[in-house]
Amino acid sequence: MTNFIPIFPLAIVVYPGEELNLHIFEPRYKQLIIDSKTGNRPFGIPAVINDQVSEMGTLMELVEITKIYDNGEMDVKTMGIKVFRMLEVVKSVPDKLYSGAIVNYPENYANGSRVMMEKIISGIRQLHALLKVNKSFKKPDDELWSYEVAHHVGLSLTEAYDLLQLMHELQREEYLRQHLLKVLPVVTEMELLKDRIQLNGHFKNLSGFNF
């Protein structure tokens, strides 16, 4: 399927199923949101990386306009629907302030490994404990897949976009697993280093070594 969608480029990566709250203040995007509301139409958020609009993004549903300010600015709730690939950017849309794009929707294979996800979730909880971060998931563990946990592992913007480009759940799970294998030892060592630094300057009750 190929179609035209309005686009709202942002320096973030949104995943299907993700809830995203936005404060809308630019005139072109206020117009986009009003058009989305009145026409009951989705819009796209392509990721902006290194000041460049990337090829991939996520189609968004406007869930609710929660507040309209006196100056026309808005608070809105949106939800990711599915991943799209931009085939052509339409910078000038007749009678509109915002841009658009011709897009298609790559086939996205959702079948993953429950065993792998259990290991990933365990790794995330270990990471959060080391960092003393208190962040809960919005679903039971047995309903979590890669998109639900991806923003819990500390991916950079580039890494988050790399994950967005993977069109198979097993590939996304392996990417997250490899990321955790890389960062957990680093964070663990940092915590040990912090403990050693904090011990410096304090009286220590240590047993002497017997030769």
N, C-alpha and C positions, 0 to 999 in steps of 0.2 A: 504493500500500500504506500502510495506517495501523495502528499498533500501540502498545502501551505499553512503555516502557523505563524502568529506573531511571536517575536522573541524578546526576551528580557535577559541579556547577557550579564552574568554576575561572576565575581571571582570566588565562586564556591562550586562544589560538586553536590548535587542532590541525587538521591537514589530512589527508585520506585518504592512506593509505600511510605516514604519519609514525609513527616509533617514539617512544614517550613512556615514560620511567621515572618512577615515582611512589613516594614514601614515604607510606604510609597510616598515620595515627595517630588520627583521630577515630573513635569507636565506630560511628557511622552508616555511615561509608565502609569500615570493616573488615567490617561486616556485608554491605555491598554487594559487596565483592570476594569474600567467602566464597560468597555466593549466586551470583555470576557464575561462580565456579569449579565449584561443585557442580552448578549447572544448565546449565553450558556456554552461558551467555547473555551477550550483549553489554550494554553500558551506554552512556549518552551523556554527553559533556562539552559542555554549552552554555557559551558565553563569558560571563563576568561583566565588564561594562564600566560604569564609573562607579557601582559598587555595585548594578547592575541585571543580572538574568539576561536575556541576549539571546535572541531568538527562534530563532536558528540555532546549530547545534553539530555535533559529529562523533560518529558512532557508533563505539564503541571495542571491540576484541576484547582480552580478557585473554589475553596470550601465556603468561605464567609468573609464579608467585609465587616470587621468587628467594630471599627470606629472611623468616622469621617470628621476631620478637624475643620475649624472655621476657614482655614486657608486652602481647603481641598485636599490636604494630605490625608493618607489613609493607613490604618492598620488592617492587614489582611491575613487570613489563614489559607494556606495552600497545601496540596498533597501531590507527591510524585506519582505518576501513572506508569510510564514506560520510557525506555531509552530510545532516542532518535539519533539519526545521522543526518547532518545538513548536506544537501547536494548543491544548493545554491543560496546565497544570501541575497535577499531583496532589500537593499538599503532604503529605497524610497517607495513607500506604499501610498497609493493615491489617497489624498484627504486624511492621511494619518501622520502623527508625529513619530510613531515608533517604526522599527524595521520588522522584517519578517524573513522567513526562509522556506524553501522547498525542502521537505525532509522525507526520509523513509524510516521504517522501524525494523531494525535487524531482528531476526529470530533469536529469542532469548530462552535458552534451555534451563528450566528451573529445577530439574532433578539433581539433588545433591546427596551427600553422605551424612547421615545422622551421627555416626561415630566421629567423623572429622569435626562436625560442628560442636560436639561435646568437648572435644579437645581444645578447640578454639575458644569456646566460652570459658573453660577452665583457665586457659592462658590469659584471657582478658581479665578475669577476676584476680589472678595472681599479679598482673601488671598494675591494676588499680590499687591493690593492697600495698604494693611496693611504693607507689606514688602517693598513697594516702588520699586517693580520689574516691568519692562516694557517688557513684553514678549507676542507676538501676536501669534494667531493660524494661520495655513497656509490654513485653509478652512473656509467657512462660518459656522456660528454656527449650522445651520440645517443639516450640513453634518458631524459634529463631533460625534465620538463615543469614547468608552473608550480608545482604543489604541492611538488615536490622542491626547488625553489630559493627559494620565497617567504620562508623564514626566514633566507636569506642576504643579503637586501638592506636590512636595517635598518628594516623596517616597524614603526610604532608599533602598539600593541594595536588601536586603532581602525582603522588602515589594514589590519592583518591580517584584521580582521573584515569590512571592506569587500570584501576579496578572497574571503573565504569565501562571501559572498553571491552571487558571480558564478557562474552555472551554465553557462558556456560557456568552454572552454579558450582560445579566441581573445580573449575579453574579459579573462580573467585575464592573458594574455600582454601585452595592450595596457596593462593597469593597471601591471604591473611595468616595462614599457618607459617609460611616462610617469614613474614614480617615479624610475628611474635618470636620466632626462633632467633631472629636477629636482634630485637630490642630487649628482650627479657634479660639476657646475660649482661647487657650494657647497664640497664637500670639497676640490676642486682649489685653490680660492682660499684655503681655510684652510691648506692645506699651503704655499702660496706665502707667505702671511702669516707662518706659523711660521718659514720660511726667512729672511724679511726681519728678523724679530725677533731670530733667532739671530745674524745678521750684525752687529747693533748692538753696539758696544763692542769689536769685534775690529779689529785692524789690517787695512786693505784695500789690496791692490796694484791700484790703478786707474789707468788712463791718463788724462791730462788732455785736456780738450776743446780742439781747435784751432779758434780763431775764424778 
